[in-house]
Every structure is written in C-alpha cells, then in structure tokens.
Amino acid sequence: MKGSIVGKDELRLVEEKNCSCLTLTFNNRELLTPYDSNDNWVSGEIQTEQGRVPIVSTNINFKDILGTWKVRWGIGRKNYKINPGLYAVGKPDHTSPVLVSANYKLSFDVLRKELSGLNCWILVLDTKGINVWCAAGKGTFGTDELVSRISAAKLSGIISHKKLILPQLGAPGVSAHEVVRRTGFTVIYGPVRANDIKTFRDSGFKATGEMRTVNFTIWDRLILTPVELVQSVRFSLMVFGVLFLVNLFAVKPFGVSDFIVYTGAVVVGTVLTPIFLPYIPGRAFAWKGWLLGLSWTAVFAWFNNWFAPEQLFLALGYLLLLPSLSAFLAMNFTGSSTYTSFSGVIKEMKFAVPLIALSSFAGALLVLINKILI
C-alpha cells in the first residue's frame, strides 16, 4: 500500500506544548530523515507506517550543476554532503526496491538523476561526505554503517522484502553475509554506472558483464584533474612567494622562463599524465609523470639554450627538480584511478617518495646556486 504524499508547500510548523522550540510535524508522525529548507531537491514528503520520508526530485537544477562544478574544482568539496537516512523517489510502497548510496551529494545527484520514472527508496549512508568508492576503502561505506542505518531508518517497518541494492564500487567495504546475519537483509550488488540502473531493474536485478566493467576513459580521467590542479596552484603560490624573496638577492632573478617551465611541469603532472595514462610506458604513476616531466623540461631547456656552459647548472637543476615535481603530482592521481590497488600504491610510494625528495632537493640546490652565485 502506498503512503500518502504531501508537498513541501503543505507542510506546517506546529509548536509542541511541552517544548519551547518549533517541531515539524504532520499527522503526528516523526520525520525519519531531517533535511534543510534550502534543499530544493526535496519536493515533498511521503507518509509511511514508521514516519515521514522526504521525496527527492530526479531533476538536476542549476544549483546542483553549480555545486558539482565547484567541487570538481575543489571548492567546498569536504562539506558537499546531505543528511544520511531514507529518501523516496516517485511514489514507492512496501514492495519498492531500496538503493543504497553515499551522502556525498555528487554521488547522490548522479544516482537520483537516473531514477526518473521509477518508484524506489534510497538509503543514504553516512560516509562523511566521501564518494562510494573512496568511502568503501576508508570503511565509512561499510558493514557497521549499513547495519546501523537500516535500524535508524526503521526500514524493516517500511518495506516487506529484505533486499538492498548496493553499488558495486561499495563492495570492498561491505561484508554481505554479516549484513544478512545482523539484519536479515540480503545484499545485491548493482551496476558500476548509475545509468544502468533501469536496465538492471528490468532484467530482474541481474547485471551483465558490461555493467560490472569499470571503464576509465579519457573523459573519466579528465574530469578528475581540476581538483589536483587547484591544489597544485595553492602550493605553487607558496613557491612563488619563496622565489620572490630569493629574487631580492639573486644575480640572475627568476623570470618568465622559470615561471613557464615550472607551470608546464605542474600541468604535466596534474593534467597531461592522467589524460595520456594508458599510452605512457611503464606501470607506476610516478614513473609516468617523471617521464613526461623530463620530456617537457628537456625540450624547454633545449629551446632556451640552457645547455650552454654558463646555464648548465640551471638546466641540470631543473632536470632533477621538475620531473620529480611532475612525478609526485601524477602519483597523487593513484587514489582516483582504476589502475592500482591499495597495496600497489603503498609499494610505489615507498620506492618513489625518497627518490623524488632526494632529486628535488638536489635540483633545487643547483637552481639556487645558478641564480645566486653564478
């Protein structure tokens, strides 16, 4: 039996007799998932046997698009989240499927956009504003949180079946047999991509091989680069501040050429290496970034005649420093890719970080010697 639905405009504030604060009430049922009045993606509420549940819109508006753009560029990324709990899409009833997601709003938006025309529930876990894949690795999209959220949402009293559809990328964090033992709910892993949800449902909740395949196209890699680029710009501002102080004492001040070669190394590490990742020889991200950074620095030094005897220290310094910078920045991309495992990342870092640090120190020293003493 479907619950009664009330729109946002019909909700009213009623002052409780034994409470000095205002409490949102409707038919004396509690609101199972609190939400903010500014959450314009909430279109109303649906009444269930256990309480009221917010109904979410499947339309993505300008505010949602702007929010996505901002977090892609690292603006407010750590606080782009919604309240965990149970949400409704369409007019779900006790037989409707339950999809599980993270409370990172970008992940939530991607999912709800693909649910247009469906009647279902979304159980949102408290992943501390982290996407499903990363949260599964960190443990916040995990067994304990899922079990706790099932209880907090009073899910057993709202649906008659015992099935939960989890995103496949959340599988590393969830022990399905533990969920069954502790709650009685069975875990079904859905497709990798949200746009396969409808096909997945129509096929009787069976995923094809293609639905299980994680693609990592050039576009997939490109949209992840702005965050690293912005972080590098913030670090670079400190570098430029140091160089400004050095210029007060330098015989050969840092100029436009130095700025260009440095900026190019940053772009190589944060943008070009991720884009051309499959085509750069080798497996390690640090190696790929170093190789591309070396190519950029060597070509730039050649065209600027830095290999001349009087500029040799500068050329050698930058050849040690800038490829190492590109390597370090490229290595940061390992956590965003499908190319590595956690153990592989740890192994690479143990080998690459000391070499990067040593090469960077030696390179910076040679460059400073060239600028100040020669």
Residue pairs with C-beta under 8 A, 6 or more apart in sequence:
1 93
1 94
2 46
2 91
2 92
2 93
3 46
3 47
3 48
3 49
3 53
3 93
4 27
4 46
4 47
5 44
5 45
5 46
5 47
5 55
5 91
6 26
6 44
6 45
6 46
6 47
6 52
7 43
7 44
8 42
8 43
8 44
8 45
10 44
11 24
11 26
11 45
12 25
12 26
13 22
13 23
13 24
14 22
14 23
14 24
14 25
15 22
15 23
16 22
16 23
16 25
24 31
26 45
26 47
26 52
27 47
29 47
29 51
29 52
30 51
30 52
31 45
31 51
31 52
31 54
32 48
32 50
32 51
32 52
32 53
32 85
32 86
32 153
32 154
33 53
33 54
33 83
33 84
33 85
33 86
33 87
33 124
33 153
34 83
34 85
35 42
35 54
35 82
35 83
36 83
39 54
39 82
40 61
40 63
41 56
41 57
41 61
41 64
41 109
41 112
42 54
42 55
42 56
42 57
43 55
43 56
43 57
44 54
44 55
45 52
45 53
45 54
45 55
46 52
46 53
46 55
46 88
46 91
46 92
48 157
48 158
49 157
49 158
50 154
50 157
50 158
51 154
53 86
53 87
53 88
53 121
53 158
54 87
54 88
55 87
55 88
55 89
55 90
56 87
56 88
56 89
56 112
56 122
57 112
58 89
58 112
58 113
58 114
58 115
58 116
58 117
59 113
59 116
60 109
60 113
64 109
67 76
67 80
67 105
67 106
67 109
68 106
68 109
70 76
70 77
70 80
71 77
71 80
71 106
72 223
72 226
72 227
73 226
73 227
73 230
74 226
74 227
74 230
74 231
75 230
77 227
78 129
79 129
80 104
80 105
80 106
80 129
81 103
81 104
81 105
81 128
81 129
82 103
82 105
82 108
82 124
83 103
83 124
84 103
84 124
84 125
84 126
84 149
85 123
85 124
85 149
85 152
85 153
86 121
86 122
86 123
86 124
86 153
86 155
86 158
87 121
87 122
87 123
87 124
88 120
88 121
88 122
89 112
89 115
89 118
89 119
89 120
89 121
89 122
90 115
90 117
90 118
90 119
90 120
91 119
92 119
92 120
92 121
93 119
94 158
94 159
94 160
94 161
95 159
95 160
95 161
96 119
96 120
96 121
96 159
97 120
97 121
97 163
97 165
97 201
97 205
98 120
98 121
98 122
98 123
98 155
98 159
98 163
98 164
98 165
99 111
99 115
99 120
99 121
99 122
99 123
99 165
99 190
99 197
100 122
100 123
100 124
100 125
100 146
100 164
100 165
100 166
100 167
100 170
101 107
101 108
101 111
101 122
101 123
101 124
101 125
101 132
101 167
102 108
102 124
102 125
102 127
102 130
102 131
102 132
102 135
102 141
102 170
103 124
103 125
103 126
103 127
103 128
103 129
104 127
104 129
104 130
104 131
104 132
104 135
105 129
106 131
107 131
107 132
108 122
108 124
110 194
111 122
111 194
111 197
112 122
113 194
114 194
114 195
114 197
114 198
115 122
115 197
117 198
118 197
118 198
118 201
121 158
121 159
123 149
123 150
123 153
123 155
123 164
124 149
125 135
125 140
125 141
125 145
125 146
125 149
126 140
126 145
126 149
127 135
127 140
127 141
127 145
128 135
128 140
130 138
130 140
130 141
132 141
132 167
132 169
132 170
133 169
133 170
134 335
135 141
135 142
135 170
135 173
136 142
136 169
136 170
136 171
136 172
136 173
136 174
137 172
137 173
137 342
138 173
139 173
140 173
141 170
141 173
141 174
142 173
142 174
143 173
143 174
143 175
143 178
143 179
146 164
146 166
146 174
146 179
147 178
147 179
147 182
147 183
150 156
150 164
150 183
150 185
151 183
155 185
156 183
156 184
162 184
162 185
162 186
163 185
163 186
163 188
163 205
164 179
164 185
164 186
164 187
164 188
165 188
165 189
165 190
165 205
166 174
166 187
166 188
166 189
166 190
167 189
167 190
167 192
168 189
168 190
168 191
168 192
168 207
168 212
169 192
169 214
171 189
174 187
176 186
176 187
179 185
179 186
179 187
180 186
180 187
188 205
189 207
190 196
190 197
190 200
190 205
190 207
190 211
191 197
191 199
191 200
191 207
191 211
191 212
192 211
192 212
192 213
192 214
192 215
193 211
196 207
196 211
199 211
200 206
200 207
200 211
214 338
216 337
216 338
216 339
218 275
221 274
221 275
221 277
221 337
222 271
222 274
222 275
224 274
224 333
224 336
225 270
225 271
225 274
225 275
228 270
228 274
228 329
228 332
228 333
229 266
229 267
229 270
229 271
232 266
232 269
232 270
232 329
233 266
236 262
236 263
236 266
239 262
243 254
243 258
246 254
246 368
246 371
246 372
247 253
247 254
249 372
250 371
250 372
251 371
251 372
251 373
251 374
252 370
252 371
252 374
253 371
254 371
257 304
260 300
261 296
261 297
261 300
261 301
261 318
261 322
262 322
262 325
264 296
264 297
264 300
265 293
265 296
265 297
265 322
265 323
265 325
265 326
266 325
266 326
266 329
268 289
268 292
268 293
268 296
268 326
268 329
268 330
269 289
269 292
269 293
269 325
269 326
269 327
269 328
269 329
269 330
270 329
270 330
270 332
270 333
272 292
273 280
273 285
273 288
273 289
273 292
273 326
273 329
273 330
273 333
274 330
274 333
274 337
276 292
277 285
277 288
277 333
277 337
277 339
280 288
280 291
280 292
281 288
281 291
282 288
282 291
284 348
284 351
284 352
285 330
285 331
285 333
285 334
285 337
285 339
285 340
285 348
286 327
286 328
286 330
286 331
286 348
286 352
286 356
287 327
287 352
288 330
289 323
289 326
289 327
289 328
289 329
289 330
289 331
290 323
290 324
290 326
290 327
290 330
291 323
292 326
292 330
293 322
293 323
293 324
293 325
293 326
293 327
294 319
294 323
296 322
296 326
297 318
297 319
297 322
297 323
298 319
301 307
301 315
301 318
301 319
305 311
306 312
306 314
306 315
306 318
307 315
310 374
311 370
313 366
313 367
313 369
313 370
313 374
314 366
314 367
314 370
314 371
316 363
316 366
317 362
317 363
317 364
317 365
317 366
317 367
317 368
317 369
317 370
318 363
318 367
319 363
320 359
320 360
320 362
320 363
320 366
321 359
321 360
321 363
321 364
321 366
321 367
322 363
323 359
324 355
324 356
324 359
324 360
324 363
325 360
327 352
327 356
328 353
328 356
328 360
331 348
331 349
331 352
334 340
334 344
334 345
334 348
335 345
340 348
